Amino acid sequence: MTSTQELTKNQSLVFNALARADGPLSAYTILDQLRGDGFRAPLQVYRALDKLLDYGMIHRLESINAFVACSHPHSHSHSHGMIAFAICEKCGQVSEFSDDVITARVREWTSSNGFKQSKTTIEIRGVCASCGTA
């Protein structure tokens, strides 16, 4: 939705920290990484994270209370669809994906049960292929 040129300085710094990270980051890890850039309080990070979430540029992984940069932040392909994450419990690698069959099944269930969904995020915890063969 928005380009990095339209972001505030703090939003850009937080987004760039997530974009270059090897895995998900907590708000406090982001704060620690950005102290040299003038970040002093968690509220600065949380405000930037909230806006980046609104813009669809990052995702919050609920089960581990951490954030990742969106795999395709300038795409609207999942703006109202289901997003899924596979989270490796050994190395911390996160893979973002969407699946039309699962999305259709979730929509079918919500419709038939009168449930008005606002957001659907699926998190699969386990071991990635690299860690599983190690």
N, C-alpha and C positions, 0 to 999 in steps of 0.2 A: 504494500500500500504506500509506503513512504520510502524515499531513498535516504541513504546515510547523509546526504547534504542537507536534508530538512530536519535532522535531529538536533537537539540541543547538544552542547559540549558533553554534559554528563551522560546523556543517552548514547552518544557516539562512543564514549569511552567504555561504558558498560557493554554495549553491543560488541565492540571490538575485542574486549576481554573474553566474551563468550565465543565469538567466532574463531579465535585463535586457540582456544582451549582444546585439550585432547579428550576431555570428557565433561560431564556436567559440573557446574560450580554452584556452591551455596552463595547466598547474598554476602555472608561474612568473608568468604574467600575472595569474592570480587572486591569487597571493601579493602581487604588487606593488599590486594594487587594494585589498587588504585590510590592508595594513600599518597604516593609520590606525585599524583596528579591533582591533589587538593581535596580528595575525599576524606572527610573526618567523621561522618556519622552514618549509621545504617540507613537512616531515612533518605539520604541522598541516593543510595543504591536502590532502595525499594521504590522510590518515585520513578527512577529511570526504568526499572524492571517493569513496573505497572504500565508505563506508556509503551514500552517495547512489546509487551504482551498484547496490548490493545491494537498495536500496529501489525500483529501477526509475525513479528520478526524473531521472536523467541518463544520457547515453550517452558512451562513449569512441569517438572516431573514430581507429581504429588507424593509418590511413595518414598522418595528419597529427599524431598524438600530441596530440590536443586533446579537449576535452569540450564538450558542448552539453546544455542542459536538454531533457528529453523533451517532445515536442509534446503529449502527453496523459499526464502523470505519475500521475493518479489512475485511469487506465483499466487494466484487466487484459487488454485485447484483444491485446496482443502479449507478454504475460508469458512465454509459452513458444513464441512464434512467431518468424518471421523479421522482422527490421527492416532496412530499406534506407535509405541516405542518398545523395542527389545533392549533390555538393560542387562548387561553382563555383570553378574555378582562377583566375578573374579577380577577382571581388568577395568571395569567401570565403563566400557565402551557402550555408547547408545546409538542405536540405529532407528531412524524415523521412517515410517512407511504408512501407506494407506492401502486398503483393500476394498474393492467395490462390492465383493460378495458379503463381507462382514458389515460394511456400511449399509447395504440393502437389508440385511437381516435385522440390524439394530433399528433401522427406520420402520421396518415391518412390525417389529415388536412394540415400539413406542406408539405407533399409529393404532394398532389393534388394542392396546391397553389404555389409550387416552392420555398417554404421558407426553407432555410438551418438553422435548429436550432442548437445551440451550447450548450444550457443549458435550462432546463425547471424546474422551481420551482413554485409550487402553494402554496399560503398561504390562509388559510380559517380562518377568524376572527369571533369570536362569544363567546359563553358561553359553557364551558365543562359540562359534566353530573353532576359532583359534585356541581358546582356552580349553575347549573340550578335547582337543587332540594332543594337548601338552601333557 
